[in-house]
Each structure stands twice: as C-alpha cells, then as structure tokens.
Amino acid sequence: MPELIHPRVRKQVIEYLSKKGYNRTEAMLRNESATQDAEGKPLTSRVEDNGGSKYGKGLELTRVWIEGNLDIYKPELRRLLWPLFVYSFLNVVSEYYIQEAGNFFNAFKGYFEDEHSNDLRLLQPIALPEHVINSEIAKIYRGNKYRLSLSSVAFFNLIQFLESNDKLGGSVMVMILQTHMNIVTVERAADESYSLARMLGRAKEPESFPAEDEGIPGHNAGSANIDRHTTANILTRLKLGPLPMEQEMLEDVQAELEEEDAKNPPAEGQSSLVQEFEQLIKREESEDAPARADIPLPPSKVRDVALEVQKVKENRDRFKIEGRTGGVGPAVSVVMFTFHNTYDGINCIDVSGDNLLIAAGMADHYIQVWSLKGEALESAFPNVPPEASRKLIGHSGPVYAVSFSPGIAGPSQASTGYSQVPSTNPQHLLSCSMDKTIRLWDLEMWTCLVVYKGHDGPVWDIQWGPHGHYFMTGSRDRTARLWSQDQIAFLRLFAGHEQDVDCVAFHPNSAYVFTGSSDKNVRMWQVTNGVPVRLFTGHTGNVTSLACSPSGKILASADDQGTIILWDLGPGKLLKRMRGHGRGGIWSLSWSAESSVIVSGGMDGTVRVWDVAEPGNAAGQGKIIGEGGAGTKIDGGASAAQGSAGTGSKKKGKETVVTPDQISAFPTKKSPVYKVKFTRMNLVVASGIYTP
C-alpha cells in the first residue's frame, strides 16, 4: 500500500507544478487532494466525492426514476436526459477524468443515437479539456442554456426526488439543471398542449419528438429565432404576398382574357376569365408583398402573357379541393409513371409543367428525356430525325437532380385558328451532378447551352424559381446558391448549415428561398440580401424535401424518418407533424392549388395525400405495414390494416403509425416514388422506379 503524502508536501508539489507550467498534472493533483482529508485519507461519504463517476451515477439515477414514473409524464421527462448527458460528459472531461469520460459516453450514448446521432458524432472525439475549449459543439452547449418546458407537476416531482437523493447523485443533476438549463414550467390550465388529454395522447406515441421551444436556438429543435444568443423571440417581418404584375403585362393579359370570354362565354354558374383574373392578381405593391424592384425580372414577352392567360383558365376549370367535409377527405386521383429495368441507374426524376415530358438523371452521367404521350421528340436542327427519347450527355459524374423550366400546356394552333401561337411549353432543363457543375439544356435543340461552376462539392438539388430566370442549388459544400439564367456566376451565397444542403425550394413570390440540410434544420433566406430570416429546427432526421404552399404562408418539410412538418412562416411556428410513411426518406412533396392538401412520395413505395387542416375526429387513425402494397388505395379513415412486407414475403413488416391527417394512401408494386406533383388542375402525377 503506497504511503500517504502529507498535505503540506502535497501543497508544495502543487505550487512547484504551477510554477513550472505543468497545468494538467497540477489539475489532476488538485482533484485528488479535494477528495482527501487532512491526513490524506479519502473522503467517500457522498457520490459527489467519487470523481468522474458521480455524473454517471446521477444520470442513471435520474433515468431509472423517469422510466418508473407515470406514463403521462414520461415523454416530457425523457427530454431531460439528453441535455443532462451532454453537460455531464463535458464536465467529466473538463475535470480531467479522461477514462471516466470514455466510460460515461459509451454507457449512455445508446439512448440517444436515433435522435442525436450527429451531435454524438461530434462529441465522441472530445477526450481532453483542450478539446472542450476548442470544440464547436462544446462551445454551443457550454455557451448557452438548454431550454426545456415541463409541466409544473412533473418538474416539482423531479426536484423533490433529486433533493431527497442528493447523496446518491441527485445534487449533481440539480447543479446541472441550475447552471446549464433554462427550465420553463407550464401550468396545465394555461397551455392546451399540457392538458391531460394531450399528455395522455403523447404517452401512447411510440416516439418522442422535441417540443417547438426546446433546445438551443440555432442548434437544437426549438425557436425560429436565427440568433442563439438572443433570448427574446425577435423575428424579421416577412412579405409573403404575391409579387405584383407589371402594369403593361397586366393590361395585355386582361385584354386577352376579355377576347377569350367573348369567343367562349362562361357556362351558367361559372365565373368569367376576367373575374377569375381579378381575384388572382396582385395589382399594386403593399406592405405584405415584395416590390417588383426587389426581384428584377426580364421584360415580359408574348409568351409570358400566354402563360398567365393559360394559368387563369386552368385555375377556373380545375378540380376543386376544399379539404375534409364531415370528416371525409376529398377524392384525389393519382397517375403513376413507373420505370422498369433501370437496374438502380436512375437517381432523380422530374415532370414538366405542361405534363408532356419526363426527364431522368442517370448514375451513368447523362440525362434522358421522354414524351409522356409516347410521341417522338423532334429537334430544331435541320435534317435531325425525331427520336423516341433524347439523351443529354455532358456531365462527368452521376446526375443528382433535374428541373424543367416553368411551363404550362397551351392551346394548339388548330384550337385557336391562329397560325402563330406562342409556345407555353418548358424551354429549358437544368441538371446538377457529382462533378460540381450545373448545366442548362435547350429542349428544342437538345444541347447544352451553359455550364455553371461555383460549388466546391457535388450538387445535390436544383430548382427553378416560380417565374423562371432564377434558380437555386444545394451542395455538399454546405452552401446553397442563387443563380440567374443569363449570368455565369452565382448571385447569392447562402451559408449557415452545419452539413450538406440536400434540398432547396422557392417561395411563390421569389422573394425568399428555403434550404433543408443533413443537420436536420430548415432555413429561410431573403433573396435580396442573402440574410437568413427563419430557422426551423424540429426534424429528427435529415431533411429530404421542401415545398411552400401556393398561398405563400405555410412551408412543408419532410425527413428520412418518414415525418412531414408544417411550418407557419409568419410567426415561425410549427403547425403540426404528419406521419405515415415508412423510414427511408420522403423524396417529394407537392401542394394543391388551394393550399389545403399535400401529396408526398418516398422510399416506402407509397403516394400519400394529407389534409393541411386538423381533422375534427382522430378516431380514424390507422396503421399500414409494409414497404409497398399491391396497388390498393388505403383511406385515412379506415381501421388499422396489416399486411406483409412486400408481396410474397412471409416476414411480418414493421408497423408504421399513421396520423389522422392522412386522407388516403396509394401503395405501389415495389416502386419507390421519386417525384409527386399536383398539376394546376389538381391531378397528381407521380413517378418512380420498379425494384423487384
């Protein structure tokens, strides 16, 4: 047994180490001295005196108590474990308990891998106090208080338990709560989300989701505030109204509509095209809409007038979708185009706005375009014969996204009686690739017009703006960029995500853009200055798809965990979560013309239709099992249904909870759905690949 060192000698050694600059050894000796009495004997009367293991004992004590608590309090109390784990781990490392820190991390990380895998990956290399000082993730957590809301009853019971077990580790957890956390207690009567009915409902949920106000703003799920150092929820005022039409174009469109009404008078009970146009247009600038000067667009042409006229016609004659009526969802029709014999060679699909063309980006570095009518595609070049499909070659890496320029099915020459009818079909196609480039293709000559360069990594997604001319890209270099069709260099750089920007989308008025990332966050940016105006942090998986409603007020975002979240853009609030897809990714979202219904498609091989409004009765909640069905429609109001995981499989599939927001689901025959789109007539067009 080693001899005990006299306290006076120990003090002299510590002073010597400090003088010579041996800071680490000095700190370790001081920690050891703090656990010994005047005679050098260890003090172990309390768990707080047991070195780095005190945090592990305290966290395990708290975890066991939470799991043994009443079911109605478990979901909210479980949200405590993650911040307690993070701050405990950082404290253990900071106090030079190197071995205990590794043991602590390995013992508890398994509880958080599903929801916090990215943060765990960043925390794992931290092993020394120097790492805590220099690590970005440690700076975020230690420099901010973690916000969490708890019902007053649950919080009172928690503190009472920890204080009564202070010698077993409770006091350590109380110290973390006081030092590093901002606990907001909520009375049941004051907040409907903490009512007994809501708490009982959450207790039955198989998964626990972060609350809207939880975490550190700018990092964890919580506030829409873009500044994590701001305590107040101060948000930029948004201009979400439609972009006003220029006066000359407005007059031309109105004249064309009046002429059309004279030639084809509306049916009885049907509004005229001019009346429909009056309801749709934004005549003059106002505070709730951006100014035309903010979004410079090229001068309007005859084609632009024809596009607007055709939009008014389709808006009037569309199939009206008004949401649920008496608890029954609207009947939505879906047309599915499936690619066979692809051998996993297709990475992405897009359907043109006139619903006449479909393009696929290939893993073999090219794009192929077909006619949805099965017709041969002609070329503007003389002496070039029509072909069943057109192959666009130019990229030197796999193609990850394609996007048709805005277009709409217009009247033919025969139907109008005019020999010169301006084409309203899409004129260009954009593509992006692993080769870090974006290419602009002409759909008449089937050649590449421009190669845009600027990203420092593979480009994952690309989208045209609603008015054409501008387009957005997202890349592995963690940035999104705004481009103009007529300029070779990018116009805006949007930087702020901590990981890849996987998906991008435009606001209908082109004044804002949205980016979704593998860091599980969604950001909203102002186009005019490139400044972030909203941060939406509530996803538990990588964000895989974005779509803004035609009304411009709601954003839908989806992730690879099968969850769709609706966000109210004005106040920056989470409206609700919708679940029903299996895991693997929701790859496409689209809104109906009325902004009342959403359609989604993804890896699980289903097309699902969702109601934006909250259903009046949640009794119709059902369950769907399987990665793809036999083509049967499943209604959201049906009772729970069970099936096998794919046709011919004897293995029982994993249950997927379906929220009552689902109106209907259309399973495919083992065909992951790459693209879904509401046409202007409110017909759903979907496409995917068959994977036997």
N, C-alpha and C positions, 0 to 999 in steps of 0.2 A: 504494500500500500504506500503510495507516494506521500512524502512529508508535506504537511500543511505550511503554506507560506505565511509568514507574519504579515498583518495588514500594513505595517509601516514599510516593510520591504516591498510589498506589492505596490504601494503608493510611489515609492522611489523608482521602481521599474516603469510604471506608467508615465511618470514625469520624464524619464530618460527617453522612452519611445516617442513621446510627443515632441521632445526637443530635437530628436534625430529625424522626425518626419515619417515614422513608421505608423501611419494612421490606422491602417487596417488591423495590425496586431494590437495597437493600443485600444481600439474599439472592442475587439474580442475580449481583451483582458478586463476592460471596464464592465462588459456584460457579465463576465464570470464573477467579478467582485460583487456585483449587485445582488447576486444570489447566495452570498455567504455572510455569516455573522462576523462579530469582532474577532472570534477565534479561528476564523477560516472554515467553519463548518457550514454545509449547505442548508439553505432555508427552502423547504418544500412543503410548507403548510398549505399553500394555495396553488391552484392551477396557473395563476398569473406568474408564478415564480419558476415555472418549468420550462424556461427558454422558449424556443420557437414552437414547440408542440402545443403551447397554450392556445394558439389560434385554431389548430386542428380540432382540439377537444371542444373549444367553444362553438365552432361551426357545426360539428357533429351533434353536439347537444341541442343546438337550435333546430337542425334538420329533423332529428328524431321527434322533437316536440311538435314541429309543424305537421309531419306526416301522421301524428297521432291526434291531431286536432279535429274539430268538427268539419265536415265536408264543405260547408258553406264558406268557411274561412280559409281553406287550404289554397285555392287558386291565388288569392291576393298575398297570402303569407309566403307562398313559394317564390314570389317575385323578389323577396328579400335575399334569397340565398346567393344570387349572382353577385350583387354588389358586396355582400359580406365576404364572399370568396375572393373577389378581386382585391379589395383593400387589405384583407388578411394576408394574402400572398405577398403583396407589395411591402407590407410591414415586416413580414418574416425575412424577406430578402434585405431590406434596409437595415435590419438589426444584425446582419452578418450571420444568420443561421442558414448557411448555404445548404447543408444536407437536409435539414428540416424543411426548407423551402421546396426542394425537389420532391420530397416525400408528400408534402402537403398538396402540391399541384397534381401529382399523379393519383392521389387518393380521391380527389373531388372533381377532377376535370370531366369525368364521365357523365356527371349530372347535367352538364351544360353544353355538350358537344352539338346537339341538334340545333340550338338557337344561337349559340355564341361561338361557332367554330372559328370564325375569322379572328375574333379577339383572343381566343385561346391560342391560335397560331402565333399571334404577335406577342403574347405574354410568355409563352414557353421558353424562349431564349433568355429571358431575364434571370440571371443567376447571381449577380453581384450588385452591391449598392451603386456602383458606377453605371450599371445598366438602367437602374431605376431613374437615375438623374438624366440620362441621355435618351431613354426610350420615349418615342412619341406617344405610344399608347399609355404609358405610365404617367406622362405629363398631363394627358387629358383627364385621367381619373383622379390623380392626386391634386390637380389644379382646379377641380370643380367638385361641387357636391352633387351626388346622385339623387335625383328627385324621385319620390315614390309616394303614391297616395294609398292610404289604408283606411278602412272603416275604423271609427273610434273604438269600437268594442274589440276588434282584433288587435289594434295597437296597445290598448290598455292591458289585455291579457298577455301580450308578448313581453312588455316591460315588467309586468308583475312576475312572470316566470323567470326572466333573466336575473332580476334582482334577488329573487328567492334562491337562485342557484349561482350566486356570484362567485363562490369559491370553486365551482366546477367549470367555470369558463364563461358564466353569464356576464360578468363585469367587462370582459374583453369585448364581447359583442356590443354591449351598451356603449363602450368607448368609441367603437367604430360608428355606431348609429349617431352619436353626438358629434363626432369630429368630421365625418366624411359624407353624411347623408342628410338630405332635407326631406323629412317625413311630413307629409300633409295629411292630417286626419280629417275624415269626412263623416258627417252625420248622415244616417240613412234618410231621414226626413228631408234633408237639404239637397240630396243628389239622387235622382231616379236610378242612376246606374248602380247605386249601392242599396237599392231596395231589396227586400227579402226575396221577391220573385226573380229579380235579375241575378242575385247571388246564388240562388238555387239552380238557376239555369246554367251559370258558369261552372257550378260544381259537377254538372253532368257532362260538360265538354271534355273530350279526350285530350285536348291540347290547351295549353295556357298561353295566351297572347299578351304582349306588352300593352299597357294602357297608353292612351294618347299622350298623357303628361308625364310618362315615365322616362327616366334616364337623364342623360346629359344632353342638352340641346346641341345639335350639330354632330352628335355621335350616336347615341343610343336612341331607341324608339321614344318619341315624345313630341316636343313642341315643334311648330313650324318655323320657329324663330331661327334665323340663319346665324346668329352670333351666340356661341355657347357661353360667353361672358356676360350676356345681358340677362338680367333677372326678370325684367318685365317682358311680356309678350308683345313687342312692338313690331308691327308688320307694315311693309310697304303697301300703299293703296294701289290696287290694280285697276287697269282699264280693260274690262272683259267684254265690252260691247263690240258689235261688228264694225269692221273697217268701212267708213263711208265711201260710197261710189263717187268717182269724179263726175262733175256736172255734165260734161259733154257726153260721156258714155251713158249716164242715166237717161238723158233725153233720147239718145239713139235706141236704147233698149225699150223705152216706153213707146216710142213710135212703132217699133217692130211688133210689139205686143198688141197695140191698137189695130194694126193691119191684120194680124193673125185673128183677133177677135171678130173683125169684120168679115173675114173669109170663112171662119169656122166658129159661129156663135156658140157660147156655152150651153150645155143641156139645162133643162129645168132643174132648179135647185143647186146648180153648180156655179161657183163664182167665176167671173171673167179672169183672163190672164192679167189684165191691168189691175184688177182688185187684188189678186194674189200677189202681184209685184209690190203694190203699195204696203202690204202687210210685211213683206220680207225685207225691204231695203232700209238702209240707214241713210237718210237724206243729208243730214248735216252733222258736223262734229259736236260732240258733247263731252262732259266730264267722264262718263263711263265708257268711252270709246277712244282708241288712239287716233291721232290726226294722220291724214294721208302723207303729210310731210315727214312723219316719223318713219314710215315704211316706204321708201322710194321704189316705185314700180315703173316699168317701161310704159310709154304711152299706149293707150288701148288701141286695138286693131279691130277689123271687121270680125275676125274670129272670136275675139273676146265678147263682142256684142252677141254673136250667135250662141256662144257658151251660156251667157246669162239668160237668154231667151229660152233655151232648152232646159235650163235648171228650173225656171219658173213653171214650165209645162209639166215637168216631172214632179215637182213639188205639189202641184194641184192634183195631178192624177194618181198620186202614189196610193198604196195601200196604207190606210191609217192605223197606227198602233198607239193605243191610248193607255197601255198598261193593264193591270188587273181590273176586272169588273166582277164584283161579287165573289172575289177570291179565286176566280178562274183566269189564267193567263191568256194572252192573245195567241191566236194560231199563227205561227211564223213558219214559212216554207224555206227549206234549205236545198240548194243544188250543190252536189258534191262532185268534183272532178278528181279522179284518182289516177296517179301514175303507177304503171306496172313495170316490172323487170328493170327497176332502177339500180339494184344492187348497191344500195346506200350511196348512190352517186349524186343525189340532189341535196343541196344544202338549204335552199330557200326558194320561195315561190311568190309571185305577185300577179294579180289580175288587173287589167287595165280598167280605167274608169268607164269606158264605153262597153265593157264586158265582152269584148270581141277578141282580145289577145290574152295569152297567159305566158309568162316567162319563168324559167327555172335557172338558178345559178348552180353550176356543177362543181363537184370536187376536182374534176379534171380541167379546171381553169377556164372554162368557157360558159357562155350563156346560150340557151336555146329558147326560141320563141315559136309558139304555135297559135293557130286560129282556133277559137273555141267553137266555131261553126264547122270546123273541118275543111275549110277552104284553103287553097294555095295562097301563099303570100307573095305578092308582086314586088318588084323593085323599080325604083325611079330611074335606074341606069338603063340605057337602051340596050337591046339585044341580050338582056338577062332574063332567062325564063322564070316563071313562077315556081316556087318550091313549097312542099308541104310544111316545112318549118325552116327557120333561119337560125344559123349558128353564128354567134358573135364571138370572135376569137381575138384576144389581145392581152388578157391578164396572164401573169406568170405564177399565180397561186390560186388556191381554191376560192371560189366566189361565195361570199357570205350573205349578201343582200342585194336585191334588185328592186327598183321602184319606177313605175311608169309616171310620166308627167301628167298633170291634171287633164282630163278629157271627159267627154260625155257623148253618148250615142245621139247623133243629129239626124235630121231629115235627109232623105236621099233626093237626088235631082228629080227622079220620077214623081215623088210625092209632092214636091213644091212647084214643079213646072218650070223651074229656072235652070239654065244651063250652068251657071256659076254659083254653086252653093259652097260657102266657106266650111272647110272641114273642122269638125269639133273633136275629132279623134285625137288620142295622145300622139305627140310628135317625137318625143324622146324617151329614152330609157337610161336610168342611172344604175351603175353597179359598183360594188366595192369588194375588196379582196384581201387575202393574206399578204399580197405584195405591197401593201401600204398605199395603194393608189385608188382613185375613183375615176371611172370612165363614163363619158356621156356618149350615147349611141343615137344615131338618127334612124327612125323607124320607117323611113321611105327608101333610103339608100342602103340601110343595114350596115353602116360603117361607123367606126369610132370617130367622133368629132374632136373631143378634148380629153386629155389625161390630167387630172388634178392631183397634185402632190403636196404633202404638208404634214401628214401624220407620221409618228415615229413608232408605228406598230401596226399589226393587222387591223383593218377597219371592219367592225362587226355589223354596223347597221347604217342605213341611209334612207332618208325620207325627203320627198318633195314638199315644199310649202303649199298651202291651200290655193295660192294664187299663181303658182309656178315661179319661175325666175330664181327664187332662193331654194336652197336645200341644206339639210343637216346631216352630219356624220358623227358616229361614235366609235371609239377605238380602244385598243388595249393600252395605249399610252395614257389612259385615264382622263382624256380630254374629249370634248365634243367641239365641233367647229361648224360655223355657218359659212356657206359659200354662195356665190352668185354665178348664175349660168354663164355670164359674159366676162368673168374675171378668173384668171388662172390661180390667184392666191386666195386664201380664205379671208373672210371679212371679220369674223369674231372668233375668239378662242375662249371656250368655257371650261375653266379648270377649277376643281374643288373636290371631286370624288377621290376616294382613297384607293379604289380599284378600277378595273375595266369599266368603260361606259358601254353597256351591252345593247341598249335600245334608246331611240330618240323619237320625239313627236313634236308637232307644231300645234300651237293654239289656233283656232279657226280665224282669228283676225291677224295672224302672222306677227303680232307684237311680242309674243312670248314663245319660248321653246321649253321642252321637258327632256330630262335625261334620267335614265334608270341604270343602276350600276350593280356590280357584284358586291359592293359594300352594303347592299340591302337598302340603300337610300334612293329617293327620287328628288330631283332638284328642278326648280322652275327658274328660268333665266329671262331677263329682259333683253330683247334683241337690240334695242337702240344703243345700249352701253355695255352689254355683256355682264351685267351685275346680277347675282342671284337674289331672287325676291321671295322664294319659299323653299323650305326643306321639309320633305315628308318622310318620316322615319318610323315605320311600323311593320315593315316586312320582316319575316323570319327566314327568308331565303333570298337568293339572287333575283333581282328584278329582271323579268324576261320580256315584258310587253307593256306598252303605254298607249292610251288613246284618250283624247279630250272630246267631250261631248260637243255636238254642233251648237248648243246654246252657249258654249264657252264658259260655263260655270262649274262643271264637275270634271275631274280627272279620274280615269280608271287605270290602275296599275296591277300587274299580275306578277307572280313569282314562281320559282321552280318547286315550291311546296304545294302548289295547287290552290292558292288563295288569290282572290281578287279583292282589292281595296278601293273604295270610292272616297275621293277627297273633295271637300268643298273649297274651291280655290280662294274665294274672298277672305274668309276668316282663317283659312289654312287648317281646317278641322277634318278629322277622319269621320266620314259619314257612317260607314259600315263595312264589314268583311263578308265576303260571299265565298262559300266553299262547296266543292262538289267534284272537281277534277282530281284525279289521282296524281301522285307525285311524278316528277319528271319534267315539268315545265308547261306553262300556258304560253303558247308561242304567238298568239294573235288575238286582238280584241277589236271590236267594231261597234259603233253606236247606231241606233235607228235615227231617222230624220228628226223625230220628235224629242230625242234625248231621254226617252222613257224606258228603253230596253237596250241591253248589251248582249252581244253574242261573243263566244270565246271558243277557241280550239287549241288542242295541245297534244302532248305526248301520249296521253291515255287513250287516244283514238276516238274522242267524242267531240261533238259540237254541242255546246250548251247555251241556252237562252236564259237571261236573267232579267228580273224586274228591278228597276232602279229604286222605286218606292218600297218602303217597308210593307210586307204583307200584313193584312189585318189579323190573320189567324195562322199561328205557327204549327197547328196540329198536322199539317200536311207534310211535315218533314219526313224524308225518306232516305234510304241508303242504296247505293249502287255498288256492285262488286265487279271487278274485272278490268282488264286493260283494253277491252274493246268487245263489242257485242256482235249480234247477228243482224244489225240494221233495224232494230226495233226502237220506236220512239218511246221515251220514258218521261212521263209527266211529273212535274214537281209536286203535284197534289196527290200522287199515288202513294200507296203504302210502301213500306220497306220491301225492296226486291233483292233477291240474292241469285247469283249465278256463278259460273266457273270462270276462272281466269283465262279467258280465251276459249274458242270453240275446240272441242276435242280434248281439253285438259281435265284431268281428274283432280288436280290440286285445287283446293279452295282458295279463292282470291282474298286479298286483304280488304277489309271494309273501309269505305270512304264515306265520311259523313257529308250529307248534302243539306245545306241551309235552306230554309223555306223560300229564299229569294229566287231559287231556280224555277223557271216556268216549265222548261222541257229540256230533254237531252236526247241527242241523236247519235247512238253508237255506230261506229263503222266496223268494217270487217278487217281488223288488224291494220288500220291505216292511221298513223299519227297525222294530225291535222296541222299543216304548216301555215295556212292562211284562211282567215274568215273575213268577210266583208259584207256589210249592208249596202245594197245598191240604193240609189236615190228613190227607187220605187218600193223600198223596204223588203226586197227579196234578199235572202242570204246566199252568197256564193262562197263555197268552201273548197279547199284543195289540199291534197296530201299524197302520201306515197304508200303503196301496199307493201307490208313487210311480213311475208309468210313465215 
